[in-house]
Amino acid sequence: MVFNSIDYLIFFTAVFLLHWVIPLRWRWALLLPASLFFYGYWKWQYLFLLLFTTMIDYCCCLGIATFKESAAQRRTLVGISILSNLSILAFFKYANFFITSVGHLPPVHQFVLPIGISFYVFQAMSYTIDVYRGTVPAEKNPFYFVLFITFFPQLVAGPIERPGNLLPQLKAGGRFNPEKFAVGFQLMLWGFMKKVVIADRCAVYVDQIFNNIPGYEGQAILVGMYLFAIQIYCDFSGYSDIARGCAKMLGFDLMLNFNRPYFAENIVEFWRRWHISLSTWLKDYLYIPLGGNRKGKVRTYVNLLITMVLGGLWHGANWTFILWGFYHGVLLALSKLKTAALERLHIPSIPGLRLVGILITFHLVLFSWLIFRVKDMADLKLAIHKLLAFQGPFQMNPSIFFNFGIGLAILLLVEILQEFKLDVSGIFKKSPIYAKFAYAYAFIFLIILFGVEKGAQFIYFQF
Amino acid sequence: MSKKKNKLKAPTPNRSEVSLDWNVLASNLVFALLCVGSFVAGLFALDRSATALVKPFHRQTLVDEQAGGSINQALHARAEAYVFGNSRAKHHYDCEILSQTTGLRFFNAGAEGQDVLYTRLLADLIEKEQQPKLYLVNVNLTDLMQIGYRYLRIDVFAPYIDDSAVVSGTLLHPSRGHEYRLRYGMLHTPRFNNCIVPILRQRLGHLETEGRFGYVPLHKPFKDDTPEHKWVLLVEQYDPFALSEFIHFLRQAKAKHIKVVLCMGPHYRYRSEFNLRKDEWFFLFGLRQIAQLMELPYIELSEAGYSEFRDSRYYQDVDHLNEAGARFFSEKLAQHLRYALSLPTLEGSMYKPPIEPRQYTIPMEYFESGLTTGL
């Protein structure tokens, strides 16, 4: 089930109403089947896969909690859990890619990639590792545990929640809070606006250009890159906002996943602001266990590259994603080198340079979106060749800019205000109920009148 | 550290939260219902107000085909004869030439990518306020064969749901699912989705309408940019829905004494050595069968009959004639049309030689049924 459908609207309304009328201790009995229904609505057969891996993790974690004294047994159990998660991910997501592109053999299976597999597998792994490390206790109630993995607002495209944040909330629940409901509803509408008014409108042109690179010249490809940068941000952060909004309306707080990433001054800051739940996951469960920056400069850079290449591979089985990860790894390493050099030379920060830093970072990221979006390496080569030649002209229907321009202008205004530390959501919280209603109506009509009907699926569903 | 531990520990719900407190539940419910009720009432009022405000402006908007501009143009045209069809109609039928030759006031109501369903709905709206004498229908293979996006294309008629039972019956048909009924039936504003920018452009920019009486000539030099998949054979199977709607449209026009002439235009088929594909033959026989059994004049102006249409100088791409090609096409068509229209009665006189029943490709029940439609 996708968020931007009437089906979801009906589903969520029903879940929301039931959630707040049934007693707290039975809420899991509503949320768990609802989450499974949400996932199974797409392909019910894959529910068995989801439940199978979840139950392995549950049993392993119970075992880890039981064998507190035996390090070997605990290691074996955490190994089984991680291996089972990674095996399923490898089989469904990477087997065909490596066998066809490296081994030059026919594909091993014809299964469709289970939706959101990378998200729930990473969430399950974070739970197992945290239990192994002793930072969270093993959950004894299997229903709460399955609900933690399958909680529908964040099941298919994140945020990748940590057990320490979500699990206690699922168990504790809470009373209906009108203020929290209003903030959640506001977040949800904000996310829909980003997705339907901005991202889906950009998608029309982006798909046209990137599905036919040979048919377009450099100027068109550059416009396509800018539009894709807007599209992927609004699409993915829009999804996260809807997910956080829905969860908030049900009384749960999911982690912030995007924090105005295009205002980052350097690439390190960009990764602190972009897909925060994945970047912190990679840092906590990959970069730091690899040694982080504790084993010398060379190892730090190597660790960065490994982390980012695997982060790239997480997005999909394609050489372009691996190259995208490698490119970001190199940028991060160079950024660290630059910071170290500036510190050594004692160069003071110059006011006004922040804007330059933002522009440079944005354009470095912009190039990475080209790598990310092209179909394959041949298209990438051709696109770079055409960008360097920079031929035109490229004609676009001006209506497209008018249509998403209004949404983009609102988004930019709000993000600039937030960047200047103006608490926009605080103003909303303090405003009277009629102002909240006015906000909701304005966004509903903005979405209805300017949004793309029957728009594309969320980009990150494929990961 | 202790702070961290506290954060990780699940807060224990108090007794009143665990057990069912009917008083709390009732007050929560009343509050929630009041909020939801007043919000929905406000949404309903605003929706109807917005629709009342946008509707008259939309009716005056004559730009942007995808926002209904071309429908409004056709409804404002007050012509005697209308050309219907897709982009091949829009770019091929020069209304000035057709009007000069036939003496009828023509308007080209062809629209990009549209088909017989669009024709049926637009004709119904035109007939509500005007009394046209002639419909010139350019029919293409995709009009009658299976295509997946047929329904989506006609959403452009959403602003006219209240004006025509045929439009509302088609757009809100139960087979389209609850989504459409919710979208267009309950909330009225979604009917004007994507119309605001064209309305503003029209009102602020005073933009002139495109083309000459709806006809838009093409000027670019020939370029074959047809995707390869277009050359794959289509299934030799009619779309029952499109077919029944088309036949119903023809019957309705006949019942209102509007003459209908079916037309078939040329393609630049150099890739297939100017031979028709098997599915094209299948469609062509179907079209001839419709013309024959419904006693309609049918004009085939194809590259088979005119060698000029085998010349790339007359084309912008493989499916579309350029201005010179359209002029030649319209001149030839006008001559044929004069002859076809001067026939004493249309009934029983076919412009195209009849075909044998064994060449029929459309099941006969489509012609035997009454005025019931696929809807």
Chai-1 contact restraints between the chains, C-beta under 6 A:
chainA,res_idxA,chainB,res_idxB,connection_type,confidence,min_distance_angstrom,max_distance_angstrom,comment,restraint_id
A,I6,B,E179,contact,1.0,0.0,6.0,A-B,restraint_1
A,I6,B,L182,contact,1.0,0.0,6.0,A-B,restraint_2
A,P23,B,L20,contact,1.0,0.0,6.0,A-B,restraint_3
A,L24,B,P13,contact,1.0,0.0,6.0,A-B,restraint_4
A,L24,B,E17,contact,1.0,0.0,6.0,A-B,restraint_5
A,L24,B,V18,contact,1.0,0.0,6.0,A-B,restraint_6
A,R25,B,V18,contact,1.0,0.0,6.0,A-B,restraint_7
A,V136,B,L8,contact,1.0,0.0,6.0,A-B,restraint_8
A,G164,B,L8,contact,1.0,0.0,6.0,A-B,restraint_9
A,P168,B,A10,contact,1.0,0.0,6.0,A-B,restraint_10
A,K171,B,A10,contact,1.0,0.0,6.0,A-B,restraint_11
A,A172,B,A10,contact,1.0,0.0,6.0,A-B,restraint_12
A,A172,B,P11,contact,1.0,0.0,6.0,A-B,restraint_13
A,F176,B,N28,contact,1.0,0.0,6.0,A-B,restraint_14
A,S399,B,V197,contact,1.0,0.0,6.0,A-B,restraint_15
A,F402,B,V197,contact,1.0,0.0,6.0,A-B,restraint_16
A,N403,B,V197,contact,1.0,0.0,6.0,A-B,restraint_17
A,Y441,B,L46,contact,1.0,0.0,6.0,A-B,restraint_18
A,I448,B,T189,contact,1.0,0.0,6.0,A-B,restraint_19
A,I448,B,P190,contact,1.0,0.0,6.0,A-B,restraint_20
A,L449,B,I196,contact,1.0,0.0,6.0,A-B,restraint_21
A,E453,B,N193,contact,1.0,0.0,6.0,A-B,restraint_22
